[in-house]
Amino acid sequence: MTNKIQNPSTHVPKTPEMNDRDFINDCLTTEKYLTSSYSVALHEMSHQALYQDLMTLFNETEKCQRDMYDLMFKKGWYSVNAESPQTIQQTYQQFTQYATNQFSTNPIQ
């Protein structure tokens, strides 16, 4: 059974028109897309000044995305699944083991 972590939802009437929740959710989705796209572009950027300008945009967009997420979570419009301590520990061990195997100092034979 999965537990949801969520604040009490702020009531938003269901109407055919977009409401505050719809607008913020649309903006949040757009910001997620932009930060992902900026990240890819930054990895490919060779011009240092352009890289710095894009990094500034990325940081501003990332902050905006986080602010919208926080607002939606505060209003109860965004929830996350709670994981058990055992699942968290298993996942941690899995990634630790993966990193150890991938980044070991032993040369490939």
C-alpha positions as CSV (number, residue, x, y, z in Angstrom):
1,M,0.0,0.0,0.0
2,T,1.4,3.4,-1.0
3,N,0.9,6.4,1.2
4,K,0.5,9.8,-0.4
5,I,2.3,12.8,1.0
6,Q,-0.1,15.7,0.3
7,N,-1.4,18.8,2.1
8,P,-5.2,19.2,2.3
9,S,-6.4,20.3,-1.1
10,T,-7.6,23.8,-1.7
11,H,-11.0,23.5,-3.3
12,V,-11.1,24.4,-7.0
13,P,-14.5,24.2,-8.6
14,K,-14.7,21.9,-11.7
15,T,-15.7,24.0,-14.7
16,P,-15.0,23.9,-18.4
17,E,-12.7,27.0,-18.0
18,M,-9.2,26.7,-16.8
19,N,-8.8,27.5,-13.1
20,D,-5.8,28.5,-10.9
21,R,-4.7,24.9,-10.5
22,D,-4.9,24.2,-14.3
23,F,-2.8,27.4,-15.1
24,I,-0.2,26.6,-12.5
25,N,0.0,23.0,-13.5
26,D,0.4,24.1,-17.1
27,C,3.2,26.5,-16.1
28,L,4.9,23.8,-14.0
29,T,4.9,21.4,-16.9
30,T,6.3,24.1,-19.2
31,E,9.1,24.9,-16.7
32,K,10.0,21.2,-16.4
33,Y,10.3,21.0,-20.2
34,L,12.4,24.2,-20.3
35,T,14.8,23.1,-17.6
36,S,15.2,19.7,-19.3
37,S,15.9,21.4,-22.7
38,Y,18.3,23.9,-21.2
39,S,20.2,21.1,-19.5
40,V,20.7,19.3,-22.8
41,A,21.7,22.5,-24.5
42,L,24.2,23.3,-21.8
43,H,25.9,19.9,-22.3
44,E,26.4,20.8,-25.9
45,M,27.5,24.4,-25.5
46,S,31.0,25.3,-26.6
47,H,30.9,29.1,-26.5
48,Q,31.7,30.2,-23.0
49,A,29.7,33.5,-22.9
50,L,26.6,31.8,-24.4
51,Y,27.0,29.0,-21.9
52,Q,27.0,31.5,-19.0
53,D,23.9,33.3,-20.4
54,L,22.1,30.0,-20.8
55,M,23.2,28.9,-17.4
56,T,21.6,32.0,-15.9
57,L,18.4,31.3,-17.7
58,F,18.5,27.6,-16.6
59,N,18.9,28.7,-12.9
60,E,16.1,31.2,-13.1
61,T,13.8,28.6,-14.8
62,E,14.8,25.9,-12.2
63,K,13.9,28.3,-9.4
64,C,10.6,29.2,-11.0
65,Q,9.8,25.5,-11.5
66,R,10.6,24.8,-7.8
67,D,8.5,27.7,-6.6
68,M,5.5,26.5,-8.6
69,Y,5.9,22.9,-7.3
70,D,6.1,24.3,-3.7
71,L,2.9,26.4,-4.3
72,M,1.0,23.4,-5.8
73,F,2.2,21.1,-2.9
74,K,1.2,23.7,-0.3
75,K,-2.3,24.0,-1.8
76,G,-2.7,20.2,-1.9
77,W,-2.7,20.1,-5.7
78,Y,0.5,18.0,-5.9
79,S,1.2,14.8,-4.1
80,V,4.2,12.4,-3.9
81,N,4.3,8.7,-2.8
82,A,5.9,8.0,0.5
83,E,8.4,5.1,0.5
84,S,9.2,2.8,3.4
85,P,12.7,3.1,5.0
86,Q,13.4,-0.4,3.7
87,T,12.7,0.6,0.1
88,I,14.9,3.7,0.5
89,Q,17.7,1.6,1.9
90,Q,17.4,-1.0,-0.9
91,T,17.5,1.7,-3.5
92,Y,20.5,3.4,-1.9
93,Q,22.4,0.1,-1.8
94,Q,21.5,-0.6,-5.4
95,F,22.9,2.7,-6.6
96,T,25.9,2.5,-4.3
97,Q,26.7,-1.0,-5.7
98,Y,26.2,0.3,-9.3
99,A,28.5,3.2,-8.7
100,T,31.1,1.0,-7.1
101,N,31.0,-1.4,-10.1
102,Q,31.0,1.4,-12.7
103,F,33.6,3.6,-11.2
104,S,36.0,1.2,-9.6
105,T,39.7,1.8,-10.1
106,N,40.2,-1.7,-11.5
107,P,41.1,-1.6,-15.2
108,I,38.9,-3.5,-17.6
109,Q,40.5,-6.7,-18.7
